[in-house]
């Protein structure tokens, strides 16, 4: 032994190291033969409890989140001037004090508001001018209509005064005018109905009105609200001034539809046949005819008396009882009476032939012309009112458009400031850690451009967290809603969380299909049952979904089972050789599979096929559909 020690101590150091390594290798091969065969590493089949589970990785997300998106329009986007740090915890106090989380650039919107203010004031002035012009036109129409109605009323009164109401009725019937014109007080009735309809149109109570629309945007007081402001706000106010639009429309509607104002076609009529006292009503013409008749009768009686007196005087003069002077006086008196009779008769005839028809026709003509003038006034009022209304509606439209644009810009400027609305953790973007940026979108940060509807920040609800995993189609038939799961967060491997499957996707994940069309996975959500303050969105985690638990079963690793068609085989180590044995398998998890028949507890199985057996290639073949194909399916999943 001493000589050996001297020999070893005399050797160089590198030889000592090489010799030590050689000894280690020899010992490994010598003492490792109990667990190895010529085929490779073996595993001893064991009996016990086998948990059937599915192990998959995923990331923690919040079930409910408040996504704050950019609501400012514009194809060029808007710049982020200021944004809170990612991970900032929004408190209840921040919500109460309206803490600003994001401030977007509003300089362009402010310029547009300045331009819109100028246009707004211009359109407001145009609207006010159009309103005043419309009201002036309405009042002018009212005055013209009232004057025309009054003129027609006076003309009808003059016509009735001349010939009497009954006679004018007969004449109007012969002219073919509407029966309403037969009424003596038709003009009075029309004027009365216009006034009553005007009051009715104005609503005999609280009239419609509104507050000025522009007070919502800018404190601009307009003394008299109108239809424009009513259309903008839709509110009602009591003690409101009458709406001139309703007033004019009510009057014109009545005048336009009243048959009393229809024009007669012709006024040709022979009035001489009415030149009789019995043919006339109580009027000036009847009075004048009666006076002429009375004057003629008085003159005839005076002439008869003068004639009788003259004849008596002539007899007395022949007997010498009266003087010649007395006779000549009676003769002169008789002649004077005779001339009076002729004068009265001529005056009566002239009146009947000329003055009577002239006066009657003139009265009728004035009345008919007054009706025509009323019709012209009505049509002119409608035309002028339509023009004024068109200008008012045009000014209204421009005003409403500017008001809407200005209000919209003010709203857009308000959306440039995003304030805290609910407590939670601030996460940039949509809160999806696996999201990609398309179309040149920049990641959220100060100075970045964001577009409309692009998520800026997300505030997740930290009390409702979940893990989303993608389950391979091989295992999806085992996954059911309500199954329990164990969750391990990679940042805290010593802490275990419990969860429950709350949602299993019906269709494969489209995003994963786009990246790898040959592999189909289903998005599954596992709700975390516990609330922990150390859990953060985006943390990587592993989920072990508990499918079932098998008690007192024999199990071997998945690698030990080989599938050939619909059959499964294992290589059992028998000393220095291997025995190929058919087995019946049961359920399995990611590591072990149940052996129902073919292998007993304690037997050693090879974890790989012996060299030259050809089973390595068979092991990678497409498995059968039934449960027995589970080992090959598991291998396929791991490769994916």
PyMOL commands that set and color helices and strands:
alter all, ss='L'
color gray80, all
select helices_A, chain A and resi 2-9+13-34+92-96+107-163+165-175+179-182+186-201+213-216+227-233+244-257+259-261+272-274+277-279+284-318+324-414+476-478+510-515+558-560+615-619+627-639
alter helices_A, ss='H'
color red, helices_A
select strands_A, chain A and resi 36-37+40-44+46-62+65-69+78-83+89-90+100-104+417-419+424-428+449-450+455-460+465-472+484-489+492-504+521-528+540-557+562-564+567-574+577-588+592-597+604-606
alter strands_A, ss='S'
color yellow, strands_A
deselect
rebuild
show_as cartoon
